[in-house]
């Protein structure tokens, strides 16, 4: 199933199971009808038995079904009951049973069906909907919400499930749902903690199993999603983006932990990891795609399987950033790429394999690069037909106008290389020239501790002396001394094709 389809379904259920002070009238039928319309917009067929008693609309035997992409089959889900109560003040209370069974049936076109049975439960879930039919606000809270997988049936066999549950505690949040040409959902949520526990055994051998236990402390979310009315088609994302589809979400947590254990044929693999905090951001629209994943205070411990000894890793900071345009444009667009592995450390046992005589400094290592630039994209990334045309060479991928090195750092074993730089590109001239013509800019580098590191590598017998001499000669050509075992270098490229190092022309 498409990631965006899953996102849409998840957001719908979150909005329904979540919602501010009344500022207009909304009715029980409005809320239920809007939910049905929303799910139908994602391709779900929605049915349910409706009954009204007093101020309460009860919907029972709720069934949702959807055809899977590329004629892969059908997905069906059933819920027992939910109710909508008119409070008499223009607001509606949405209620769920404290516990109920949720059945999910996947019927592939060419494979055997898979049946999943879940138990859904909540403690103290309250949800109030206010506003109007086209502008609803949800306010919600719960002491706990839990979803537990009770059984899996595939190929006519039921796979034993010892435990597979997701639980979230002390939830508070608000969301708004505005409808028109675009359906826009904005939501903020915070919780005390989130936990995942999985324990699956091999149905043919109880001694083989997989166990996963994970927790996140104080998870938070805030974001928006805009969906064009009647235009949700994950197989044609390019058209959806042009119609206004957009996602902007930020997730965060303080304190995370995971324990993983896998046992097969007598071998045990165990992984334990933790982090002090983390964040994930995703933005997607017709203008751009952005991913940002970061974490601080990470530790990873691994042992077992083909690993001959325990592996212990620590990292003070990690980051992955990607910003890129997704639609063809004749105007300048931004792009960026950033990777950081900061304060990387390994155990003394692993370091001893690299440096058994302890000649090298065992300081934390850092590798970081931060690039940004401007250019023009020559095709729609999300359009499969344009992707094929690009592969056939019928369209140009685009052109780069500028590239900036905001930061470069490689620090390890007592040596450090840092740098910044910026370059401008006359793209047509670059493509027509055989050299460096059309590029104008400079790169500033600083290197410390290099001679000390190279001397230790020679002492350890890892690098021959003649190779070190060659490197030192190159340093003399491209760098100038800036202190004890310290060098700087300025590399320049001119628009007419000249290449200079520290003011001396090389080409």
N, C-alpha and C positions, 0 to 999 in steps of 0.2 A: 504494500500500500504506500502511496505517496506520502512523503514527510509532511507536506502541506495539508493533506487530507487528515492525517493523524492530528496535526496541530489544530485544524479546524474543529474536529470532533472533541478534542481535549478542551479547547477553549469554550465550546458550547456547554459542555458538562460543567466546567468550572464556573461559567457565568450563571448557569442554572443553579448550581449548588452553592452559590455565593451571592452582593448588592447593596439609605441616606434620607434625609428628611423629605417629607412630601412637599411637592411644589405644584402638583396638578393631580388629576384623578387617573388611576390605572386600575383595571379590573382583573379578576382572576382569569377570565377568558382572554384578555389582552396578553397576559404573561404566557399562558399555555400556547396560544396561537402564535406568538412571536417565536417561541422556542421551536415549534414545529416548522415554521417558515425558515428559520435559520438552518435547521438540520436538513431540510429539503433542498436548500441552496447548495449543500455539500453533496447532494446526490442520494441522500437517505430517503427511503420511504418510511413514513411514520404513521403508526396506527395505535389506537388505544380506546378503551371503553370509557366514555365520559358520563358522569352522573353528578347531579347537583342536589345538595341537601342543605337548606338554609343558605348560609353565606359561603359554603365550601363547595368547590368543584373538585371531585375526585376522579383521577384518571388511573385506570387499572389495566393490567395486561398490556403494557406498553411494549411495542415491537418496532425495531428499526432494522432496515435491511438496505444493502447497497451493493451494486455490482462492482467487483474489483476491476482495476485497470487492465486493459489489453485482454479483455474477455477471459480473465483468470478465474472467474467464479463469483461466489456471493459471500457476503459477510452479513450475519444476522445477530442481533442482540435483543434480549428481552429483559424488562424490569417488571417487578410486581405491581408497584403502586407509587403514586405521589399525589399531593393535594395542594390546592390553591385557595386561600381563604380571604375574602373581602373583609377588611378590618373596619369598614364603616367610616374611615377618615381619608379615603382616596389611596390607601396603600394596600398591598397584598402580602400575606405571609405564605411562603412556599414551604411545604413540609414533606419530609421523607420518613418512612418507618425507621425506627432505631436500628433495625437490621432487615436485610432482604437478600434474596438470591438473585444473581445476575448471570444469565446464560449467554455465552458467545459461541456462535456456530460459524465455522469457516468451511465453505463447501467449494473446493477447487474444481475447476473444469475437468482436469485430467488426473487428479489424485484423490485419495480417500479423504473424507471429511474429518475435521478436527473439532471436538467439542470441549469447551472450557466452562467450568462452573466456578463462580466467584461468590464470596460472601461479602456484602457491603454492610458496614455498620458505622454509626456515629454516636457521639455523646454530646448532648447539649447543643446540637446544631440549630441555629436560628438564622433566618433570612427574611429580610423585609425588602419588598420592591415598591418604589415610589416613582412619581413622574407621570408620564403620559404614554400612550401606545407607541409613539415614535421616538420617545426619549426616556428610557427607563434607567433607574439607579438602583443598584443592589447594595445592601449592607449586610454582612454576614459574619458569623463567628461560630466557633465550635471548640469544645474541650478536646475532641479527638475525632478523626475520620480514618477509617481503616478499610482496606480492600485486600482480601485474602483469597488466593487461588486454592480451591478445594480438590479439584480433580481435572485430569486431562485425559481425553479419550482419543486415540489415533490408531488407524489401521485396525479398528475393532478391539483394541486393547486399552485398558485403563492404566495409565502410568501412575504409580504411587507418588503422592506429594506429601512429604513430611511437613514442610512449611514453605510457603511462598507468600509473603505478605508485605504490604506497604502501609505505613501508618504515619500520620502527621498530627501533631498536638498543638493546642493553644493557637488556633488559627483566628486571624482577624483580617478583614479586607473589605474593599469597596470596588465596585465596577459600574461603568455606565455603558449603555447600549443605545446608540443613535442610528436610526434607519432612514434611508432615502435612496439616492442613487448609489451611495456607498453605505454599507453597514460598518460603523466604527465602534469598536469595543476598547475601552480603556480600563485598566485594572491595576490595583495595588494590593499586595498581600504580604503579610508577615506571619511567621509561626515560631513556636518555641523550638521544635526539632522535627526532623523527618528521619524515619528509619526504614530500612529494607532488610528483610531476612529471607533467605532461600536455602532450602535443604532438599535436594533431589537425590534419590538413590536409583541405581541401575535396577530395573525390574527383574533382570535375570541374575543379579548378583548384589546382595545387600551390602557386601563389603566395599563396593565401588560407589562413590557418591561425590557430589559437589555441594559445598556450603559457602554461602556469602552472607556476611553481616556488614551493613554499612549505615552510618549515621551522618547527618548534617545538622549543625547547630545554627539556630536562628536563621532559617532560610527566608529570603525576601524576593519579591518579584514586583516589577512595575513595567508596564508597557502598553502598547496599543496595536491593534490589528485592524486594517481597513479591507473590506471585501466588497467588490463590485456586485451589485444586485443581479442575480441571474447569470453571472459570468464566471462562476467557479469551475475551472477545468484544469486540474493539475497537469494534464498531458500537454497543455498549451500555455505554459507559464509566461511566455513572452506576451501573449494577448492579454492575460490577466494583469500583468504589470502595466501595460498601456491603458487598461481600463481603470486602474487606480489601486490595485492590490498592493498592500504595504504591511510590513511587520517591523516593529521596533520594540525589543524586549531586553530587559536587564535582570539577571538573576545573581544572587549573592548569598554567601553563608559565612559564618564565623565558626570554625572548628569542624573538621571532617575526619572520618575514620572508616577504613574498610579492612575486613579480614576475609581472605579467600583461601579455601582449602579444596583440593581436588585429589581424589584417590582413584587410581585405575591400575589393575594388574599388579598390585602390591607397591606401586610407586606413589609417593605423596608429594604434591607441590603445594607450598604454602606461601602466601603473599600477604603482608601486612603493610598498610600505608596510612598516612595521616597528613593533615595540613592545618595550618592555623586559620586560614581564610581563603576564599576563592571567589571568582566572579566570571560570568559568561554573558556576553552581549551579542545580539544578532540584530542587524538592520537590513531590510531588503525593500527596495522600491524600484521604480523605473529608472531612478537615477544611479543607484549604487547597491552594492552588497558589502556588508561589513561583518566580520567576525572578530571577537576579542575574547580570549580565554586567558585567565591569569590565576596564579595561586602563590601563597606565601607560606614559608615554614613547612616545606614538604619533607617527609621521610618515607622511604620504601625499604622493606626488608623482604628478601626472597630466598627460598631454599627448597631443595628437593628436585626430583625429576632428573633432567640431564645436567643440572647445575651442580658442580663438584664441591662447592663450598658456599656458605651463606654470603649473600650480597647485601650490603648495607649502603644506602645512598641518602644523602641529605642535600636539599637545595633551598637557599634562602628565598629565591624568587624565580618564577618562570612566567613567560608571557608569549603568546602567539597572537599577532594582529594582522589582519588582511582587510584591505579596503580596495575595491575595484569597481569600475563601471560595468553595467550589464546590458546597456542599450546603445545602439549606434547613435553617434552624435557628431555634428559639425562644429560644436562648441567645445571648449576645453573642459576636461574632466579630471578629477583627482584620483590618485591611486596611492597605496602605501603597503609596506610589508615590514613587520617587526618581529624579531625572535630574540628572546632573552632566556638564558640559563645562568642565573646569577648565584654566586656563593655555592658552587657545586662541590660536594665532599664525598669521599668514599672511605670505607673502613681501612684501618691499618693493614688488615690482612690482604685486601685487594691492592692497596698502594705498594705493599711489600713485593708483590709480583712484578710491578713495574720498576721499583727502586729498592732492591733487596739490601743495598748497602747504605740506604738512607742518606744519599748525597743531595737529593733534590728537596727543596722546600715543599712541605706538605700543606701549603696554604689553599684556601678555597679558590676554585677556578671560576672564571666568568667568560661566557661567550655571548655577545650581544651585537645585534645589527638593527638599525632603524632607518628605513628608506621611505621616501615619499616623492611624489612627482606629479606631473600633469601631462595629459595627452588626449588623444581622441580615439575612441573605439570605432572600428570599421564594420562591426556586425553585431547582431543581437545574440548575446551569449546563450540565452534561454531558448532560442529558436532552433530546433533540430535541423530544419532545412538550411538555415544559414550556416550552421556548424558543418554540414556536409559540403556546402559550397566552399567553405574555407579550406576543408581538407582537399578539395579538388583544385585549389588555387584560383578560384574564380573571384574571390573577394580578398581584400587586404585585412589583416587582423587589426590594423590601426597604426598610429604613429605616436612617438614619444616627443614631447616638447621640452621637458625639463626633468632632471633627476637630482635629488638632494640626499646626501648621506648625512643624516642628522646625528648619528652616533655609531661608532664602531669600537668595540672593545674585545680583545682576546687576552685574557690574563690567566697564566698558569705557571707553576713551577718557578716562580721568582721573576718571570718576564712578563711584560705587558706591552701590547700594541693598541693604540687608540687613534681615532681619526674622524675628521669631518670633511665635507666637500659638497660642491654643487656644480652641475653642468647643464648647459642649454643646448638644444639640438635644433638645427635647421634640417628637418627630416628629409625633405626632397634632396638636398645637397648631400646628406650622409649616404642616402641610398644610391646616388649616382657616382660618388667618389670611390676610389679604390683604397683610400687611406683613412685619415682621421678628419678630413675636411668637413666642416659644418658642425663641429663640436667645439664648444667654448666653455671652459671651466677649470677648476683647480681642486686638488685633493691634498689636505694637510694631514700628515701622519706624525706620530710620536712613538718612539720605541725605547723602552728601558729594560735593563737586565738581560739583554740578548747575549752579550759576550760571556757573562757568568753562566748562563744556561748552557751555551754551546760548549764551554770548557768542561762542565760537569758531564755532559753527554759523551764527550771524548773520553773522560776518565772512566766512565761506566762501560766503555766499549760499544756503545750503541750507535755512534756515528764516527766514521774515519776522519782523521785530522785533515786530509786533503780536501774533503768536502766542506769542512768548516772554513778552511781558507778561502774557498771559492765563494761562500756566502759572505764572508767578511769583505772580500773585494767588491762584491755587488753593493754591500752597504756603503762602502767608500764612494762608489759612483753615484748612488741615489740619495744619500743622507749626509747630514753635517752633524758634527759633535755638538751636544748641548749639555755637557756635564759628564760626570763619571758614569760610564756605561749607559749613556743616554744619547739619543739621536733624534733629529727632526728631519722631515722631508716635505717639500712642496712640489707636487707634480702638476704641471699645467698642460692643457691642450688648448690650442688656439684655433679659431674658425678657419684659418688658411691651411691647417694641417700640421702646424708646428707642435712639437712635444718638448717640454722643458722640465728639467729637474733642478730645483733650487736656483732658477734663473739661467742655467746652462742648457743650451739647445742640444737635444738628443736626436731630433729629426726635423 
